[in-house]
Amino acid sequence: MALTTLGAGVVSGLKLNIGLLGNYLDPAGPYAVTQTGITVFIPALLWHGILACACISAALLVGTLITTPPRWDQFSGATIGFLTLGTVAQAAVGQDIFDRYLITFVPLILVGVLSTNRPSSNTAQRTISAIAIAGLLVFSLATTAYGTARDAARWHAAQELADSGIPATDIDAGFEWVGWHSGQPKTAAPSATGSWASAFSDTRACYTVASSQLPAGEVIATHDYNTFVLFGDSTIWVQSTGTCA
């Protein structure tokens, strides 16, 4: 079963490019789908390394659960059951499932695994565990800093545009901006170019605020910011599309 899990993970992750659900963990950065423009947060080589680690970890976890069945208290067991049913129901009705929906499973699985009687770990195992935890901490901090800096820079650039007298509903600065300023519900998916203005009936993409220069439109301003809040160099591009009378 563990080897089957490993094989399925390798095929889905490396060949089909599925298996890790986007939101926080994405090569373009957290919540990349909510913005326009091209960004590279995780280089291709590192991304494939993460996929490989995920596949191996899943296989080891399945093997552990099979050889030493976990023990959950009634509350934890019931919570896992409800989460599983809810997730399956979401998939059954066609609702997109993202990685943030599954985070709750992690501590619950750990409760069951750690509650069993296991032999004491040796120095090598403790060292590997410490390295893995440290790596996860660094990666989590980097992801948080990257997303915070990028989203704040986009919002501030759009706000500066709005302060100059341009209606907020004529600015496409990503899903958060368009959704916040629209007075109508979302009625469609973003366009093929990533524009969110088309998803709301009362918004237009007269101006775009993006993480890279878009092929169409005149650049009217750029805003530099620190990629990871305190360091790194990135730029937000503000362009006029010329599509609004």
C-alpha positions in Angstrom: 0.0 0.0 0.0 2.8 2.4 0.8 4.6 1.7 -2.5 1.3 2.1 -4.3 0.8 5.5 -2.6 4.4 6.5 -3.6 3.8 5.4 -7.2 0.5 7.2 -7.5 2.0 10.4 -6.0 5.0 10.3 -8.4 2.7 9.9 -11.4 0.1 12.5 -10.4 2.6 15.0 -9.1 5.5 14.8 -11.6 3.7 13.6 -14.7 0.2 15.0 -14.4 1.2 18.1 -12.3 -1.5 17.4 -9.8 -1.5 16.2 -6.2 -0.5 19.4 -4.4 -3.5 21.7 -4.3 -2.9 25.3 -5.0 -3.4 28.3 -2.6 -0.5 28.4 -0.2 1.8 26.0 -2.0 2.2 27.1 -5.6 5.3 27.7 -7.8 3.9 31.3 -8.5 3.4 32.0 -4.8 0.5 31.9 -2.4 -2.9 32.7 -3.9 -1.3 33.4 -7.3 -4.7 32.8 -9.0 -6.0 36.0 -7.4 -3.6 38.3 -9.3 -2.5 39.0 -12.8 1.1 38.9 -14.0 3.8 36.3 -13.9 5.8 35.5 -10.7 8.1 32.7 -9.8 8.3 32.0 -6.1 9.5 28.4 -6.2 12.0 27.5 -9.0 11.2 24.4 -11.1 14.0 22.3 -9.6 12.9 23.1 -6.0 9.3 22.5 -6.9 10.0 19.0 -8.2 12.0 18.4 -5.0 8.9 19.4 -2.9 6.8 17.1 -5.0 9.2 14.2 -4.4 9.3 14.9 -0.6 5.5 14.9 -0.5 5.3 11.6 -2.3 7.9 10.0 -0.1 6.3 11.4 3.1 2.8 10.2 2.0 4.2 6.7 1.4 5.9 6.6 4.8 2.8 7.8 6.5 0.6 5.2 4.9 3.1 2.5 5.8 3.2 3.7 9.4 -0.6 3.8 9.6 -0.8 0.2 8.3 1.9 -1.3 10.5 0.8 0.6 13.6 -2.9 1.6 13.4 -3.5 5.0 14.9 -5.6 5.5 18.0 -8.0 8.5 18.2 -10.2 9.6 20.9 -13.9 10.0 20.1 -13.7 13.7 19.3 -10.7 13.5 17.0 -12.1 10.4 15.3 -15.5 12.1 14.7 -13.8 15.3 13.5 -11.8 13.3 10.9 -14.9 11.6 9.8 -16.9 14.8 9.3 -13.9 16.4 7.5 -13.6 13.5 5.2 -17.3 13.4 4.4 -17.3 17.1 3.7 -14.3 17.0 1.4 -15.7 14.1 -0.5 -19.0 15.9 -0.8 -17.3 19.0 -2.1 -15.5 17.0 -4.8 -18.8 15.2 -5.7 -20.6 18.4 -6.4 -17.8 19.8 -8.4 -16.5 22.4 -5.9 -12.8 23.2 -6.2 -10.7 21.9 -3.2 -7.6 23.8 -2.1 -4.8 23.0 0.2 -6.1 25.3 3.0 -9.2 23.1 3.3 -7.0 20.1 4.3 -4.7 21.7 6.8 -6.9 20.6 9.7 -6.2 16.9 8.8 -2.5 17.3 9.7 -2.8 17.8 13.5 -5.6 15.2 13.7 -3.5 12.6 11.9 -0.6 13.4 14.2 -2.8 12.9 17.3 -3.6 9.4 16.1 0.0 8.5 15.1 1.7 9.9 18.2 -0.8 8.3 20.6 0.4 4.8 19.7 3.2 3.0 21.5 6.4 3.4 19.4 10.0 2.6 20.0 12.2 5.5 21.1 13.8 7.4 18.2 17.5 7.4 17.7 19.8 10.3 17.2 19.7 10.1 13.4 15.8 10.1 13.4 15.7 13.1 15.7 18.2 15.0 13.6 16.2 14.3 10.4 13.0 15.4 12.2 14.6 18.6 13.4 15.9 19.4 9.9 12.5 18.8 8.4 10.7 21.0 11.0 13.3 23.8 10.5 12.9 23.6 6.7 9.1 23.7 7.0 9.4 26.7 9.3 11.7 28.6 7.0 9.5 27.8 4.0 6.3 28.8 5.8 7.8 32.1 6.9 9.1 32.8 3.3 5.7 32.0 1.9 3.9 34.3 4.4 6.4 37.1 3.8 6.2 36.8 0.0 2.4 36.8 -0.2 2.1 39.6 2.3 4.6 41.9 0.5 3.2 41.2 -2.9 -0.5 41.6 -2.0 0.2 44.8 0.0 2.1 46.3 -2.9 -0.7 45.6 -5.3 -3.3 47.1 -3.1 -1.3 50.2 -2.3 -0.6 50.8 -6.0 -4.3 50.4 -6.8 -5.2 52.7 -4.0 -2.8 55.4 -5.3 -4.5 55.1 -8.7 -8.0 55.4 -7.1 -6.8 58.4 -5.0 -5.9 60.2 -8.3 -9.6 60.2 -9.2 -10.0 56.9 -11.2 -13.1 54.9 -10.1 -12.1 51.8 -8.1 -14.4 49.7 -10.3 -12.3 50.6 -13.3 -9.1 49.1 -11.8 -8.2 45.5 -12.0 -5.8 44.8 -9.2 -6.7 41.2 -8.6 -9.5 39.3 -7.0 -9.4 41.1 -3.6 -9.5 44.6 -5.0 -12.2 43.9 -7.6 -14.3 41.9 -5.2 -14.1 44.4 -2.4 -15.1 47.4 -4.6 -17.8 45.6 -6.6 -21.4 46.0 -5.6 -22.4 42.8 -7.5 -21.8 39.1 -6.8 -19.2 37.2 -8.7 -20.9 35.8 -11.8 -18.0 34.2 -13.8 -14.5 32.9 -13.7 -11.6 35.3 -14.5 -10.8 35.7 -18.1 -8.1 33.6 -20.0 -5.6 36.5 -19.4 -6.2 36.4 -15.6 -8.4 39.5 -15.4 -10.9 39.5 -12.6 -12.8 42.5 -13.8 -14.8 40.2 -16.2 -16.0 38.2 -13.2 -18.1 41.0 -11.8 -20.8 42.8 -13.9 -20.1 46.3 -12.6 -16.3 46.4 -13.0 -14.0 47.2 -15.9 -10.3 46.6 -16.5 -9.5 50.2 -17.6 -6.3 50.0 -15.6 -4.4 46.9 -14.5 -2.1 46.4 -11.5 0.0 43.4 -12.0 3.1 41.6 -10.8 4.7 41.7 -14.2 4.4 43.9 -17.3 1.4 42.7 -19.3 1.7 42.5 -23.1 -1.2 44.9 -23.7 -1.5 48.4 -22.4 0.6 51.5 -21.7 2.8 51.5 -18.5 1.9 54.5 -16.5 3.7 53.7 -13.2 5.8 51.1 -11.5 6.2 50.5 -7.8 9.2 48.8 -6.3 8.9 46.8 -3.0 10.8 44.3 -0.9 9.9 40.7 -2.1 10.1 39.2 1.4 9.0 42.3 3.3 12.5 43.1 4.6 14.6 42.2 1.6 14.5 41.3 -2.1 13.6 43.5 -5.1 10.3 43.2 -7.0 8.1 45.5 -9.0 4.4 46.2 -9.4 3.3 47.4 -12.9 0.4 49.8 -13.4 -0.9 50.0 -17.0 -3.7 51.7 -18.9 -5.5 49.2 -21.2 -7.0 51.9 -23.4 -10.2 49.8 -23.6 -12.5 52.2 -21.7 -14.1 55.3 -23.4 
